[in-house]
Amino acid sequence: MYGENVCPNAQQPPDLPALGALMVDSGHGDRVGEFRGVAGARWSLRPVGGGVEWEAEPHRVRPALLIEQLRARTARLNARSRGEVL
């Protein structure tokens, strides 16, 4: 029978996003970051516009919704206009 040896609960690892794609890390309080690459079994993300990278578990990361992307970019621009970041 087709698929009889397939475990129904087996999870496939998520597909790798494009470099620079905005992602939401639910393992770190729904933090939005740019995908930077793979570090062992984890994904490297960094804050929008630069900063210290962090590692995330791939199964806790999802693509950012358009509103989340806008919110992250707006927060970065507001911080820049206040002189908090370059």
SEFIZA-3560 file (N, C-alpha, C; in Angstrom, 3 decimals):
REM SEFIZA-3560
<numar><xx>0.843</xx><yy>-1.172</yy><zz>0.000</zz><atom>N</atom></numar>
<numar><xx>0.000</xx><yy>0.000</yy><zz>0.000</zz><atom>CA</atom></numar>
<numar><xx>0.890</xx><yy>1.236</yy><zz>0.000</zz><atom>C</atom></numar>
<numar><xx>0.510</xx><yy>2.227</yy><zz>-0.774</zz><atom>N</atom></numar>
<numar><xx>1.289</xx><yy>3.453</yy><zz>-0.904</zz><atom>CA</atom></numar>
<numar><xx>1.323</xx><yy>4.211</yy><zz>0.420</zz><atom>C</atom></numar>
<numar><xx>2.506</xx><yy>4.572</yy><zz>0.862</zz><atom>N</atom></numar>
<numar><xx>2.658</xx><yy>5.392</yy><zz>2.060</zz><atom>CA</atom></numar>
<numar><xx>2.506</xx><yy>4.645</yy><zz>3.367</zz><atom>C</atom></numar>
<numar><xx>2.509</xx><yy>3.320</yy><zz>3.342</zz><atom>N</atom></numar>
<numar><xx>2.283</xx><yy>2.604</yy><zz>4.601</zz><atom>CA</atom></numar>
<numar><xx>3.443</xx><yy>2.747</yy><zz>5.572</zz><atom>C</atom></numar>
<numar><xx>4.639</xx><yy>3.071</yy><zz>5.080</zz><atom>N</atom></numar>
<numar><xx>5.793</xx><yy>3.241</yy><zz>5.960</zz><atom>CA</atom></numar>
<numar><xx>6.035</xx><yy>4.701</yy><zz>6.340</zz><atom>C</atom></numar>
<numar><xx>5.120</xx><yy>5.550</yy><zz>5.966</zz><atom>N</atom></numar>
<numar><xx>5.271</xx><yy>6.968</yy><zz>6.266</zz><atom>CA</atom></numar>
<numar><xx>4.589</xx><yy>7.274</yy><zz>7.590</zz><atom>C</atom></numar>
<numar><xx>5.314</xx><yy>7.920</yy><zz>8.468</zz><atom>N</atom></numar>
<numar><xx>4.753</xx><yy>8.317</yy><zz>9.755</zz><atom>CA</atom></numar>
<numar><xx>3.870</xx><yy>9.545</yy><zz>9.540</zz><atom>C</atom></numar>
<numar><xx>2.601</xx><yy>9.500</yy><zz>9.933</zz><atom>N</atom></numar>
<numar><xx>1.702</xx><yy>10.628</yy><zz>9.674</zz><atom>CA</atom></numar>
<numar><xx>2.070</xx><yy>11.891</yy><zz>10.443</zz><atom>C</atom></numar>
<numar><xx>2.804</xx><yy>11.763</yy><zz>11.544</zz><atom>N</atom></numar>
<numar><xx>3.147</xx><yy>12.930</yy><zz>12.351</zz><atom>CA</atom></numar>
<numar><xx>4.551</xx><yy>13.454</yy><zz>12.079</zz><atom>C</atom></numar>
<numar><xx>5.229</xx><yy>12.870</yy><zz>11.097</zz><atom>N</atom></numar>
<numar><xx>6.589</xx><yy>13.315</yy><zz>10.795</zz><atom>CA</atom></numar>
<numar><xx>6.555</xx><yy>14.741</yy><zz>10.257</zz><atom>C</atom></numar>
<numar><xx>7.383</xx><yy>15.576</yy><zz>10.837</zz><atom>N</atom></numar>
<numar><xx>7.444</xx><yy>16.959</yy><zz>10.385</zz><atom>CA</atom></numar>
<numar><xx>8.630</xx><yy>17.133</yy><zz>9.454</zz><atom>C</atom></numar>
<numar><xx>8.367</xx><yy>17.739</yy><zz>8.321</zz><atom>N</atom></numar>
<numar><xx>9.433</xx><yy>18.085</yy><zz>7.401</zz><atom>CA</atom></numar>
<numar><xx>10.079</xx><yy>19.370</yy><zz>7.904</zz><atom>C</atom></numar>
<numar><xx>11.400</xx><yy>19.475</yy><zz>7.771</zz><atom>N</atom></numar>
<numar><xx>11.999</xx><yy>20.760</yy><zz>8.136</zz><atom>CA</atom></numar>
<numar><xx>11.481</xx><yy>21.854</yy><zz>7.214</zz><atom>C</atom></numar>
<numar><xx>11.282</xx><yy>23.046</yy><zz>7.735</zz><atom>N</atom></numar>
<numar><xx>10.759</xx><yy>24.120</yy><zz>6.887</zz><atom>CA</atom></numar>
<numar><xx>11.741</xx><yy>24.465</yy><zz>5.774</zz><atom>C</atom></numar>
<numar><xx>11.203</xx><yy>24.923</yy><zz>4.651</zz><atom>N</atom></numar>
<numar><xx>12.049</xx><yy>25.362</yy><zz>3.550</zz><atom>CA</atom></numar>
<numar><xx>12.833</xx><yy>26.593</yy><zz>3.979</zz><atom>C</atom></numar>
<numar><xx>14.058</xx><yy>26.688</yy><zz>3.471</zz><atom>N</atom></numar>
<numar><xx>14.875</xx><yy>27.856</yy><zz>3.783</zz><atom>CA</atom></numar>
<numar><xx>14.307</xx><yy>29.093</yy><zz>3.098</zz><atom>C</atom></numar>
<numar><xx>14.165</xx><yy>30.168</yy><zz>3.843</zz><atom>N</atom></numar>
<numar><xx>13.715</xx><yy>31.415</yy><zz>3.217</zz><atom>CA</atom></numar>
<numar><xx>14.867</xx><yy>32.062</yy><zz>2.451</zz><atom>C</atom></numar>
<numar><xx>14.554</xx><yy>33.030</yy><zz>1.636</zz><atom>N</atom></numar>
<numar><xx>15.578</xx><yy>33.781</yy><zz>0.913</zz><atom>CA</atom></numar>
<numar><xx>16.365</xx><yy>34.640</yy><zz>1.904</zz><atom>C</atom></numar>
<numar><xx>17.639</xx><yy>34.854</yy><zz>1.613</zz><atom>N</atom></numar>
<numar><xx>18.444</xx><yy>35.730</yy><zz>2.457</zz><atom>CA</atom></numar>
<numar><xx>17.794</xx><yy>37.108</yy><zz>2.521</zz><atom>C</atom></numar>
<numar><xx>17.693</xx><yy>37.642</yy><zz>3.721</zz><atom>N</atom></numar>
<numar><xx>17.090</xx><yy>38.955</yy><zz>3.911</zz><atom>CA</atom></numar>
<numar><xx>15.588</xx><yy>38.943</yy><zz>4.105</zz><atom>C</atom></numar>
<numar><xx>14.952</xx><yy>37.778</yy><zz>3.926</zz><atom>N</atom></numar>
<numar><xx>13.498</xx><yy>37.693</yy><zz>4.120</zz><atom>CA</atom></numar>
<numar><xx>13.164</xx><yy>37.994</yy><zz>5.578</zz><atom>C</atom></numar>
<numar><xx>12.087</xx><yy>38.730</yy><zz>5.791</zz><atom>N</atom></numar>
<numar><xx>11.670</xx><yy>39.040</yy><zz>7.154</zz><atom>CA</atom></numar>
<numar><xx>10.879</xx><yy>37.875</yy><zz>7.724</zz><atom>C</atom></numar>
<numar><xx>11.290</xx><yy>37.449</yy><zz>8.919</zz><atom>N</atom></numar>
<numar><xx>10.712</xx><yy>36.292</yy><zz>9.577</zz><atom>CA</atom></numar>
<numar><xx>10.309</xx><yy>36.671</yy><zz>11.000</zz><atom>C</atom></numar>
<numar><xx>9.349</xx><yy>35.933</yy><zz>11.549</zz><atom>N</atom></numar>
<numar><xx>8.906</xx><yy>36.126</yy><zz>12.930</zz><atom>CA</atom></numar>
<numar><xx>9.345</xx><yy>34.913</yy><zz>13.735</zz><atom>C</atom></numar>
<numar><xx>10.048</xx><yy>35.164</yy><zz>14.832</zz><atom>N</atom></numar>
<numar><xx>10.550</xx><yy>34.107</yy><zz>15.705</zz><atom>CA</atom></numar>
<numar><xx>9.641</xx><yy>34.008</yy><zz>16.927</zz><atom>C</atom></numar>
<numar><xx>8.747</xx><yy>33.027</yy><zz>16.933</zz><atom>N</atom></numar>
<numar><xx>7.820</xx><yy>32.865</yy><zz>18.058</zz><atom>CA</atom></numar>
<numar><xx>8.529</xx><yy>32.357</yy><zz>19.305</zz><atom>C</atom></numar>
<numar><xx>9.726</xx><yy>31.822</yy><zz>19.155</zz><atom>N</atom></numar>
<numar><xx>10.506</xx><yy>31.369</yy><zz>20.303</zz><atom>CA</atom></numar>
<numar><xx>11.145</xx><yy>32.512</yy><zz>21.072</zz><atom>C</atom></numar>
<numar><xx>11.147</xx><yy>33.707</yy><zz>20.482</zz><atom>N</atom></numar>
<numar><xx>11.706</xx><yy>34.894</yy><zz>21.122</zz><atom>CA</atom></numar>
<numar><xx>10.681</xx><yy>36.024</yy><zz>21.118</zz><atom>C</atom></numar>
<numar><xx>9.475</xx><yy>35.726</yy><zz>21.553</zz><atom>N</atom></numar>
<numar><xx>8.446</xx><yy>36.750</yy><zz>21.715</zz><atom>CA</atom></numar>
<numar><xx>7.970</xx><yy>37.387</yy><zz>20.424</zz><atom>C</atom></numar>
<numar><xx>7.854</xx><yy>36.598</yy><zz>19.370</zz><atom>N</atom></numar>
<numar><xx>7.402</xx><yy>37.096</yy><zz>18.060</zz><atom>CA</atom></numar>
<numar><xx>8.292</xx><yy>38.218</yy><zz>17.532</zz><atom>C</atom></numar>
<numar><xx>9.565</xx><yy>38.083</yy><zz>17.786</zz><atom>N</atom></numar>
<numar><xx>10.549</xx><yy>39.059</yy><zz>17.309</zz><atom>CA</atom></numar>
<numar><xx>10.695</xx><yy>38.942</yy><zz>15.799</zz><atom>C</atom></numar>
<numar><xx>10.735</xx><yy>40.075</yy><zz>15.113</zz><atom>N</atom></numar>
<numar><xx>10.887</xx><yy>40.100</yy><zz>13.659</zz><atom>CA</atom></numar>
<numar><xx>12.360</xx><yy>40.303</yy><zz>13.328</zz><atom>C</atom></numar>
<numar><xx>12.857</xx><yy>39.492</yy><zz>12.408</zz><atom>N</atom></numar>
<numar><xx>14.248</xx><yy>39.625</yy><zz>12.001</zz><atom>CA</atom></numar>
<numar><xx>14.456</xx><yy>39.212</yy><zz>10.563</zz><atom>C</atom></numar>
<numar><xx>15.601</xx><yy>39.611</yy><zz>10.022</zz><atom>N</atom></numar>
<numar><xx>15.986</xx><yy>39.237</yy><zz>8.666</zz><atom>CA</atom></numar>
<numar><xx>16.690</xx><yy>37.889</yy><zz>8.712</zz><atom>C</atom></numar>
<numar><xx>16.317</xx><yy>36.994</yy><zz>7.814</zz><atom>N</atom></numar>
<numar><xx>16.984</xx><yy>35.700</yy><zz>7.724</zz><atom>CA</atom></numar>
<numar><xx>18.395</xx><yy>35.919</yy><zz>7.193</zz><atom>C</atom></numar>
<numar><xx>19.402</xx><yy>35.380</yy><zz>7.911</zz><atom>N</atom></numar>
<numar><xx>20.800</xx><yy>35.560</yy><zz>7.530</zz><atom>CA</atom></numar>
<numar><xx>21.470</xx><yy>34.267</yy><zz>7.090</zz><atom>C</atom></numar>
<numar><xx>20.930</xx><yy>33.125</yy><zz>7.487</zz><atom>N</atom></numar>
<numar><xx>21.544</xx><yy>31.860</yy><zz>7.097</zz><atom>CA</atom></numar>
<numar><xx>21.309</xx><yy>30.787</yy><zz>8.138</zz><atom>C</atom></numar>
<numar><xx>22.039</xx><yy>29.696</yy><zz>7.972</zz><atom>N</atom></numar>
<numar><xx>21.891</xx><yy>28.533</yy><zz>8.841</zz><atom>CA</atom></numar>
<numar><xx>23.132</xx><yy>28.403</yy><zz>9.713</zz><atom>C</atom></numar>
<numar><xx>22.918</xx><yy>28.129</yy><zz>10.991</zz><atom>N</atom></numar>
<numar><xx>24.002</xx><yy>27.900</yy><zz>11.941</zz><atom>CA</atom></numar>
<numar><xx>23.744</xx><yy>26.562</yy><zz>12.615</zz><atom>C</atom></numar>
<numar><xx>24.272</xx><yy>25.501</yy><zz>12.039</zz><atom>N</atom></numar>
<numar><xx>24.007</xx><yy>24.161</yy><zz>12.554</zz><atom>CA</atom></numar>
<numar><xx>22.562</xx><yy>23.791</yy><zz>12.302</zz><atom>C</atom></numar>
<numar><xx>21.841</xx><yy>23.473</yy><zz>13.373</zz><atom>N</atom></numar>
<numar><xx>20.429</xx><yy>23.108</yy><zz>13.245</zz><atom>CA</atom></numar>
<numar><xx>19.515</xx><yy>24.318</yy><zz>13.435</zz><atom>C</atom></numar>
<numar><xx>20.093</xx><yy>25.482</yy><zz>13.601</zz><atom>N</atom></numar>
<numar><xx>19.303</xx><yy>26.694</yy><zz>13.848</zz><atom>CA</atom></numar>
<numar><xx>19.458</xx><yy>27.686</yy><zz>12.705</zz><atom>C</atom></numar>
<numar><xx>18.553</xx><yy>28.647</yy><zz>12.682</zz><atom>N</atom></numar>
<numar><xx>18.603</xx><yy>29.719</yy><zz>11.691</zz><atom>CA</atom></numar>
<numar><xx>19.102</xx><yy>30.987</yy><zz>12.370</zz><atom>C</atom></numar>
<numar><xx>19.891</xx><yy>31.747</yy><zz>11.649</zz><atom>N</atom></numar>
<numar><xx>20.376</xx><yy>33.033</yy><zz>12.153</zz><atom>CA</atom></numar>
<numar><xx>19.472</xx><yy>34.149</yy><zz>11.647</zz><atom>C</atom></numar>
<numar><xx>19.027</xx><yy>34.973</yy><zz>12.571</zz><atom>N</atom></numar>
<numar><xx>18.203</xx><yy>36.135</yy><zz>12.256</zz><atom>CA</atom></numar>
<numar><xx>18.873</xx><yy>37.356</yy><zz>12.864</zz><atom>C</atom></numar>
<numar><xx>18.600</xx><yy>38.521</yy><zz>12.297</zz><atom>N</atom></numar>
<numar><xx>19.104</xx><yy>39.753</yy><zz>12.897</zz><atom>CA</atom></numar>
<numar><xx>18.006</xx><yy>40.802</yy><zz>12.837</zz><atom>C</atom></numar>
<numar><xx>18.086</xx><yy>41.798</yy><zz>13.708</zz><atom>N</atom></numar>
<numar><xx>17.075</xx><yy>42.849</yy><zz>13.697</zz><atom>CA</atom></numar>
<numar><xx>17.013</xx><yy>43.548</yy><zz>12.338</zz><atom>C</atom></numar>
<numar><xx>15.861</xx><yy>44.065</yy><zz>12.018</zz><atom>N</atom></numar>
<numar><xx>15.678</xx><yy>44.790</yy><zz>10.763</zz><atom>CA</atom></numar>
<numar><xx>16.622</xx><yy>45.994</yy><zz>10.757</zz><atom>C</atom></numar>
<numar><xx>17.415</xx><yy>46.116</yy><zz>9.721</zz><atom>N</atom></numar>
<numar><xx>18.334</xx><yy>47.242</yy><zz>9.593</zz><atom>CA</atom></numar>
<numar><xx>19.676</xx><yy>47.033</yy><zz>10.256</zz><atom>C</atom></numar>
<numar><xx>19.920</xx><yy>45.877</yy><zz>10.841</zz><atom>N</atom></numar>
<numar><xx>21.214</xx><yy>45.586</yy><zz>11.443</zz><atom>CA</atom></numar>
<numar><xx>21.129</xx><yy>45.377</yy><zz>12.935</zz><atom>C</atom></numar>
<numar><xx>22.214</xx><yy>44.914</yy><zz>13.483</zz><atom>N</atom></numar>
<numar><xx>22.270</xx><yy>44.643</yy><zz>14.914</zz><atom>CA</atom></numar>
<numar><xx>22.807</xx><yy>43.253</yy><zz>15.177</zz><atom>C</atom></numar>
<numar><xx>22.747</xx><yy>42.850</yy><zz>16.420</zz><atom>N</atom></numar>
<numar><xx>23.282</xx><yy>41.560</yy><zz>16.842</zz><atom>CA</atom></numar>
<numar><xx>22.350</xx><yy>40.438</yy><zz>16.403</zz><atom>C</atom></numar>
<numar><xx>22.922</xx><yy>39.457</yy><zz>15.717</zz><atom>N</atom></numar>
<numar><xx>22.136</xx><yy>38.305</yy><zz>15.263</zz><atom>CA</atom></numar>
<numar><xx>21.766</xx><yy>37.417</yy><zz>16.440</zz><atom>C</atom></numar>
<numar><xx>20.699</xx><yy>36.654</yy><zz>16.274</zz><atom>N</atom></numar>
<numar><xx>20.330</xx><yy>35.633</yy><zz>17.243</zz><atom>CA</atom></numar>
<numar><xx>19.979</xx><yy>34.368</yy><zz>16.483</zz><atom>C</atom></numar>
<numar><xx>19.994</xx><yy>33.260</yy><zz>17.189</zz><atom>N</atom></numar>
<numar><xx>19.664</xx><yy>31.975</yy><zz>16.577</zz><atom>CA</atom></numar>
<numar><xx>18.261</xx><yy>31.559</yy><zz>16.979</zz><atom>C</atom></numar>
<numar><xx>17.558</xx><yy>30.956</yy><zz>16.022</zz><atom>N</atom></numar>
<numar><xx>16.174</xx><yy>30.541</yy><zz>16.244</zz><atom>CA</atom></numar>
<numar><xx>15.983</xx><yy>29.108</yy><zz>15.777</zz><atom>C</atom></numar>
<numar><xx>15.075</xx><yy>28.412</yy><zz>16.431</zz><atom>N</atom></numar>
<numar><xx>14.714</xx><yy>27.067</yy><zz>16.002</zz><atom>CA</atom></numar>
<numar><xx>13.804</xx><yy>27.185</yy><zz>14.784</zz><atom>C</atom></numar>
<numar><xx>14.149</xx><yy>26.517</yy><zz>13.677</zz><atom>N</atom></numar>
<numar><xx>13.383</xx><yy>26.671</yy><zz>12.430</zz><atom>CA</atom></numar>
<numar><xx>11.886</xx><yy>26.414</yy><zz>12.570</zz><atom>C</atom></numar>
<numar><xx>11.493</xx><yy>25.455</yy><zz>13.416</zz><atom>N</atom></numar>
<numar><xx>10.062</xx><yy>25.163</yy><zz>13.541</zz><atom>CA</atom></numar>
<numar><xx>9.299</xx><yy>26.251</yy><zz>14.308</zz><atom>C</atom></numar>
<numar><xx>10.017</xx><yy>27.215</yy><zz>14.888</zz><atom>N</atom></numar>
<numar><xx>9.374</xx><yy>28.330</yy><zz>15.591</zz><atom>CA</atom></numar>
<numar><xx>9.419</xx><yy>29.624</yy><zz>14.780</zz><atom>C</atom></numar>
<numar><xx>9.861</xx><yy>29.520</yy><zz>13.534</zz><atom>N</atom></numar>
<numar><xx>9.999</xx><yy>30.701</yy><zz>12.681</zz><atom>CA</atom></numar>
<numar><xx>9.013</xx><yy>30.606</yy><zz>11.525</zz><atom>C</atom></numar>
<numar><xx>8.393</xx><yy>31.733</yy><zz>11.207</zz><atom>N</atom></numar>
<numar><xx>7.462</xx><yy>31.789</yy><zz>10.078</zz><atom>CA</atom></numar>
<numar><xx>7.685</xx><yy>33.096</yy><zz>9.337</zz><atom>C</atom></numar>
<numar><xx>7.264</xx><yy>33.160</yy><zz>8.079</zz><atom>N</atom></numar>
<numar><xx>7.383</xx><yy>34.420</yy><zz>7.338</zz><atom>CA</atom></numar>
<numar><xx>6.557</xx><yy>35.519</yy><zz>8.005</zz><atom>C</atom></numar>
<numar><xx>7.098</xx><yy>36.716</yy><zz>8.019</zz><atom>N</atom></numar>
<numar><xx>6.387</xx><yy>37.854</yy><zz>8.611</zz><atom>CA</atom></numar>
<numar><xx>5.228</xx><yy>38.262</yy><zz>7.715</zz><atom>C</atom></numar>
<numar><xx>4.100</xx><yy>38.551</yy><zz>8.340</zz><atom>N</atom></numar>
<numar><xx>2.963</xx><yy>39.096</yy><zz>7.608</zz><atom>CA</atom></numar>
<numar><xx>3.313</xx><yy>40.505</yy><zz>7.145</zz><atom>C</atom></numar>
<numar><xx>2.611</xx><yy>40.989</yy><zz>6.158</zz><atom>N</atom></numar>
<numar><xx>2.879</xx><yy>42.325</yy><zz>5.625</zz><atom>CA</atom></numar>
<numar><xx>2.803</xx><yy>43.388</yy><zz>6.719</zz><atom>C</atom></numar>
<numar><xx>1.818</xx><yy>43.305</yy><zz>7.602</zz><atom>N</atom></numar>
<numar><xx>1.683</xx><yy>44.288</yy><zz>8.678</zz><atom>CA</atom></numar>
<numar><xx>2.863</xx><yy>44.197</yy><zz>9.648</zz><atom>C</atom></numar>
<numar><xx>3.375</xx><yy>42.988</yy><zz>9.891</zz><atom>N</atom></numar>
<numar><xx>4.536</xx><yy>42.820</yy><zz>10.772</zz><atom>CA</atom></numar>
<numar><xx>5.793</xx><yy>43.392</yy><zz>10.125</zz><atom>C</atom></numar>
<numar><xx>5.920</xx><yy>43.221</yy><zz>8.817</zz><atom>N</atom></numar>
<numar><xx>7.054</xx><yy>43.796</yy><zz>8.098</zz><atom>CA</atom></numar>
<numar><xx>7.020</xx><yy>45.319</yy><zz>8.192</zz><atom>C</atom></numar>
<numar><xx>5.841</xx><yy>45.882</yy><zz>7.954</zz><atom>N</atom></numar>
<numar><xx>5.680</xx><yy>47.334</yy><zz>8.003</zz><atom>CA</atom></numar>
<numar><xx>5.981</xx><yy>47.867</yy><zz>9.398</zz><atom>C</atom></numar>
<numar><xx>5.483</xx><yy>47.185</yy><zz>10.412</zz><atom>N</atom></numar>
<numar><xx>5.700</xx><yy>47.612</yy><zz>11.801</zz><atom>CA</atom></numar>
<numar><xx>7.193</xx><yy>47.609</yy><zz>12.148</zz><atom>C</atom></numar>
<numar><xx>7.902</xx><yy>46.557</yy><zz>11.745</zz><atom>N</atom></numar>
<numar><xx>9.334</xx><yy>46.456</yy><zz>12.042</zz><atom>CA</atom></numar>
<numar><xx>10.128</xx><yy>47.538</yy><zz>11.320</zz><atom>C</atom></numar>
<numar><xx>9.810</xx><yy>47.767</yy><zz>10.064</zz><atom>N</atom></numar>
<numar><xx>10.536</xx><yy>48.793</yy><zz>9.299</zz><atom>CA</atom></numar>
<numar><xx>10.226</xx><yy>50.202</yy><zz>9.821</zz><atom>C</atom></numar>
<numar><xx>8.986</xx><yy>50.438</yy><zz>10.207</zz><atom>N</atom></numar>
<numar><xx>8.608</xx><yy>51.745</yy><zz>10.748</zz><atom>CA</atom></numar>
<numar><xx>9.306</xx><yy>52.000</yy><zz>12.078</zz><atom>C</atom></numar>
<numar><xx>9.376</xx><yy>50.996</yy><zz>12.933</zz><atom>N</atom></numar>
<numar><xx>10.060</xx><yy>51.140</yy><zz>14.216</zz><atom>CA</atom></numar>
<numar><xx>11.530</xx><yy>51.484</yy><zz>13.997</zz><atom>C</atom></numar>
<numar><xx>12.150</xx><yy>50.848</yy><zz>13.023</zz><atom>N</atom></numar>
<numar><xx>13.555</xx><yy>51.122</yy><zz>12.703</zz><atom>CA</atom></numar>
<numar><xx>13.722</xx><yy>52.569</yy><zz>12.225</zz><atom>C</atom></numar>
<numar><xx>12.861</xx><yy>53.017</yy><zz>11.323</zz><atom>N</atom></numar>
<numar><xx>12.954</xx><yy>54.383</yy><zz>10.808</zz><atom>CA</atom></numar>
<numar><xx>12.688</xx><yy>55.417</yy><zz>11.901</zz><atom>C</atom></numar>
<numar><xx>11.749</xx><yy>55.138</yy><zz>12.788</zz><atom>N</atom></numar>
<numar><xx>11.472</xx><yy>56.059</yy><zz>13.895</zz><atom>CA</atom></numar>
<numar><xx>12.674</xx><yy>56.170</yy><zz>14.830</zz><atom>C</atom></numar>
<numar><xx>13.308</xx><yy>55.041</yy><zz>15.129</zz><atom>N</atom></numar>
<numar><xx>14.500</xx><yy>55.057</yy><zz>15.980</zz><atom>CA</atom></numar>
<numar><xx>15.621</xx><yy>55.845</yy><zz>15.311</zz><atom>C</atom></numar>
<numar><xx>15.740</xx><yy>55.692</yy><zz>14.015</zz><atom>N</atom></numar>
<numar><xx>16.771</xx><yy>56.428</yy><zz>13.278</zz><atom>CA</atom></numar>
<numar><xx>16.497</xx><yy>57.933</yy><zz>13.316</zz><atom>C</atom></numar>
<numar><xx>15.241</xx><yy>58.325</yy><zz>13.157</zz><atom>N</atom></numar>
<numar><xx>14.908</xx><yy>59.758</yy><zz>13.165</zz><atom>CA</atom></numar>
<numar><xx>15.134</xx><yy>60.383</yy><zz>14.542</zz><atom>C</atom></numar>
<numar><xx>15.057</xx><yy>59.579</yy><zz>15.597</zz><atom>N</atom></numar>
<numar><xx>15.323</xx><yy>60.067</yy><zz>16.955</zz><atom>CA</atom></numar>
<numar><xx>16.811</xx><yy>60.064</yy><zz>17.281</zz><atom>C</atom></numar>
<numar><xx>17.634</xx><yy>59.540</yy><zz>16.363</zz><atom>N</atom></numar>
<numar><xx>19.075</xx><yy>59.486</yy><zz>16.580</zz><atom>CA</atom></numar>
<numar><xx>19.525</xx><yy>58.314</yy><zz>17.428</zz><atom>C</atom></numar>
<numar><xx>18.654</xx><yy>57.337</yy><zz>17.643</zz><atom>N</atom></numar>
<numar><xx>18.997</xx><yy>56.181</yy><zz>18.474</zz><atom>CA</atom></numar>
<numar><xx>19.859</xx><yy>55.172</yy><zz>17.730</zz><atom>C</atom></numar>
<numar><xx>19.730</xx><yy>55.131</yy><zz>16.413</zz><atom>N</atom></numar>
<numar><xx>20.534</xx><yy>54.231</yy><zz>15.577</zz><atom>CA</atom></numar>
<numar><xx>20.965</xx><yy>54.995</yy><zz>14.333</zz><atom>C</atom></numar>
<numar><xx>21.997</xx><yy>54.496</yy><zz>13.696</zz><atom>N</atom></numar>
<numar><xx>22.474</xx><yy>55.142</yy><zz>12.461</zz><atom>CA</atom></numar>
<numar><xx>21.701</xx><yy>54.680</yy><zz>11.268</zz><atom>C</atom></numar>
//
